[in-house]
Amino acid sequence: MLRVSLKGVWAHKVRLVLTALAIILGVGLISGVYVYTDTIGKAFDGIFSDAFSGIDIVVGTESDFAFGEGTYLEEADFALIDEVEGVEATLRYLQGMGVTVLDAEGEVLSTGPGPPTFVSSLSATEGSAYENTGGFTISEGAYPAGSEQVAFDRGIADLGGFEVGDQVTVISDVAGRLDLSLVGIVMFGEENSLGGTKWVFFDLPTTQSVLQRPGMVSGGAVQTTPGAQIDEVIGGIRAILPDHATVVSGQDAAEAEAAEIQSALSFFTIFLSVFGWVALFVGSFLIYNTFRIVVSQRTRELALLRALGAGARQIRGIVLLEALTIGLIGAILGVGFGVMLAFGLQLILPAAGIELPTAALSIKPRTVIVGLLAGTVITFLSALIPARRASKVSVMAALREDAAGPARGGFLRRALVGAVILALGLAALFFGLFGDTGSGPSPIVYVGVGVGVIFLAVFALSPLVAGPVTNLLGSVLERFTGTSGRLARRNAMRSPRRTAATAAAVTISITLVALASTLTGSIRGTIDEVLANDVVADAIILPAGQFGDPTAAFAPEIADRVQGTDLVADLTRVWISWGQITSGTPPETVVTEQILITGMESNLADFIPPEAFQGTLDPGPGQVVMEASIAESGNLELGDVLAIGFEQSEELPFTVVGIAEGPAWAGIVAIPSTDLISASGLDRHSQVYAKAVEGVTPEELKAAVEPLLADYPNVAVQTFEDLQSEAEAQLNGLLNFILALLSLAVVIGMLGVTNTMALAVFERTREIGLLRAVGLDRRTTRRMVRAEASIVSVFGAMMGIGLGIFFGWALIQALGDQGFSVFVIPWLPSSASVAGVLGSLLFWLLATGILGVLFAVYPAWRAARLKVIEAIAHL
Amino acid sequence: MSSTAARAEGVTKVYGWGDTRVTALDNLSVGFASGEFTAVMGPSGSGKSTLMHCMAGLDSVTDGSVFIGDKDLSTLSDRQLTKLRRERVGFIFQAYNLVPTLSASENITLPLDLAGAKIDQSWFDSVVETLGVADRLKHRPSELSGGQQQRVAAARAMVSRPELIFADEPSGNLDSKASADLLTFLRSAVKDHAQTIVMVTHDANAAGYADRIVFLADGRVVDSMADPNPERILDRLKSLEY
């Protein structure tokens, strides 16, 4: 039996290759992601174990807030550690964010959106216990000393072309412009940069003044005296430090840091491998369809085997064994492909400006096991139904002429079953999106199940519409291509179930493409609407070059300069810091673990008027205003008292005095600026809104303000048009990234078309011979096959776009109160750029038509190459 | 005698290599007169089907030349051969003559549609009327009987007014009634419209409808017979086979 299976596989090499290719691509993506992230993880492990090697005890704080800013310790407290028994020496440091490095031309040094810039103190360790501990080490030059010296990591130095001895400029959010002399280049063990982040180093006093944290440190390293019990020393240190301090051994610290990176990476791994699973899901349709067609083509062969005494189970075994063989081959090659993919990423990403630490590729047993299992199990499952069909072939089929004819299922039954499944799917989806799931599974489970069931329903129903729709598409094509179009149309219509199953693979990937396009289109529409209707300002001043950090800010001097011009009629400043909101008397409930707290001036509402509000939008000291959905999530009403915790203060009480609605207020919790400054300890602005005097256009205002800020390249003066195009660029970047990951699924879907067409050409050999005999030339033969592929692909794309729009709509309805105010179907390109075109649904409709032609080139070539005589003789 | 519609001159056709080498046609020369119904007969393996395929431009010859009218087929490219087939030659095969996805009417006009030629409606009407398929035009091949399918194929062969129709065992799969209907039509097409027909068959009754019979054996023309009748044909066949 094994031999029959293997021969079956070998006899149809093209089919083998195409089916295996679907597995190879899907498994390749999954295992490639595993290998790549494992490798990065291993590299980070190495970095941290180097960084903490030789450090006995690490003192730090519980960092509750993003971007490692953490909270701080008083330097005076830290100094007490030296007195603890068993402590030989200590080294303290301060780290934070809030500087921008300028290049030689005075512009922000940047490679585009990427990890942020950090500041750290770096103290001389030469001759001390911590020399060459492998963390931050001066690889060239000297340690920075005094307020006019700075050191950069090697990554910054390479990017800016800086050398030791150069004069460089760094802008501090709070301390303004600093002209410094570059005295040292820092490396992290063997790495030029720490995961692509930029690091700027000063001595401790300078760092404290740059970050406006006088007398504070983030933590430090402790060396114990020889023979001291580390645990006892840790206990001794902990006893003298405040509660929020953490004291752990160097080894534990290395493990904790590595674990933190691993959990960040595992999100990355899951996110990326989802696209691999989608690709495999699409591939399973290809495999299912291939085996279905092959089984019906081999009806006679299988019936002969039955006649010779093979049992139904043996027949099923033959088909399943064939599937397992192909699955295993595909999975093995897929894991290999994944390793190559990871290797390729290591080469390509640094060239694209994304610096991640590298190490020898890490191929874990888990990667190989998951890859092999995924490939074989999915192929096996996909072949189950076709195998069952094969086992039901009767002996008589060997003798009948029309044995391979299509089986006709009941129209009504299919419609009924499909409709019931659809109703169930919709119910699950809408319950997940809008219903109160209470204590049951989380809404996302209902949504996921709903989406899956709706997919199934659409595939159950699609054979019913496949005929009419392909007929319509074919008629359009026929108008342009004549006879080849007519033949293609009729061919596409001849087996609606096959057409639908082939189109299904295209549908899944295009659904996701359309969903991504619809969501980004709607975000774009929302931004446009907010800018057009909900924000009243002519220019907005924002930090430049600090991507991904919402608390990025600039010195107060900038707003003063802008206000100084006589073109500005009115102006408002916005301060932003991280905070945590709790409500109620103990036991307290956490309203939001981590939220941006806005410090506002009393005229903020003039610039972002709400659609509606209760109370006042001008809070006094100790008062807070917030957006309605935040108040709702915390069950807060006017007059309630809540507590806000900041990085640098005890929790402070605030009374809710205003609740605002409207897209411009989305996510805003605002307190008076004076309260925020005293709580956060930072007087720096994250946004400044300006209105021009009568008769001055936004462009004129911008032109007048920009020269005033020429020495601050870390701030940008932006009109609405600028903001729109910047938002557009960011959305396009996101969309391109998702589309790049989905492209694999699209390719597999299209390979399904190739496979079906190749099998159809084989099946119709005799018919093609006849057409050739009566005068169909080679070119028209090719055109006929390609046209059919195109019709099937576009049919799949139409269903996908429909589903994508529907899912997008449902999602936006559900997320409506979280910043989506409009639903946009992006039929047309949003701009003339590549990304703009890629976001357009009509483009994808057209593109799948063209892809259909391209992916049918091989079957079309085979069809045209058939020898007429042999084809006619073919049975 | 009228002019020659098609002829083969010293045609040799060899299949395979070495041990599997088969000479299907061996320096064969034959001509088919215009306006004549010629039957090609011979035992299995005599090369009669190969001859027809080569004459029709479906297969290439190893040596010698094949002419349709004055056109030497060996000088033509695949595209030119395809054009020649759809404009100057008609075909009727033994079975599977029709494209299953097209209606009877679409099958009939297929060569004209492929050539982008205009359909002569009155000629089309008279052909389908004569063949008795006028009321079946909207049907798919699967909805037609075997006899109807072959008559639709004959109509397709006729409708483009080809210089020559090649028929390969056209009645081979039909019962005697349907067979007689089809052959009578072919006969009358020759008589009424001076159509040239070359028919390959091993059925003496079918061959009896022809004006002339060419006998093949071992890839060569071994005899010919004018105004045949089934008894004489059978006698001659016996002498060829034993």
Chai-1 contact restraints between the chains, C-beta under 6 A:
chainA,res_idxA,chainB,res_idxB,connection_type,confidence,min_distance_angstrom,max_distance_angstrom,comment,restraint_id
A,T483,B,D113,contact,1.0,0.0,6.0,A-B,restraint_1
A,T483,B,L114,contact,1.0,0.0,6.0,A-B,restraint_2
A,R490,B,T101,contact,1.0,0.0,6.0,A-B,restraint_3
A,N491,B,T101,contact,1.0,0.0,6.0,A-B,restraint_4
A,R494,B,T101,contact,1.0,0.0,6.0,A-B,restraint_5
A,R766,B,Y96,contact,1.0,0.0,6.0,A-B,restraint_6
A,E767,B,V99,contact,1.0,0.0,6.0,A-B,restraint_7
A,A773,B,F91,contact,1.0,0.0,6.0,A-B,restraint_8
A,V774,B,F91,contact,1.0,0.0,6.0,A-B,restraint_9
A,V774,B,L110,contact,1.0,0.0,6.0,A-B,restraint_10
A,V774,B,P111,contact,1.0,0.0,6.0,A-B,restraint_11
A,G775,B,T82,contact,1.0,0.0,6.0,A-B,restraint_12
A,G775,B,R85,contact,1.0,0.0,6.0,A-B,restraint_13
A,G775,B,R86,contact,1.0,0.0,6.0,A-B,restraint_14
A,G775,B,P111,contact,1.0,0.0,6.0,A-B,restraint_15
A,G775,B,L114,contact,1.0,0.0,6.0,A-B,restraint_16
A,L776,B,L114,contact,1.0,0.0,6.0,A-B,restraint_17
A,D777,B,R79,contact,1.0,0.0,6.0,A-B,restraint_18
A,D777,B,T82,contact,1.0,0.0,6.0,A-B,restraint_19
A,V868,B,L58,contact,1.0,0.0,6.0,A-B,restraint_20
A,I869,B,H53,contact,1.0,0.0,6.0,A-B,restraint_21
A,I869,B,L58,contact,1.0,0.0,6.0,A-B,restraint_22
A,I869,B,D59,contact,1.0,0.0,6.0,A-B,restraint_23
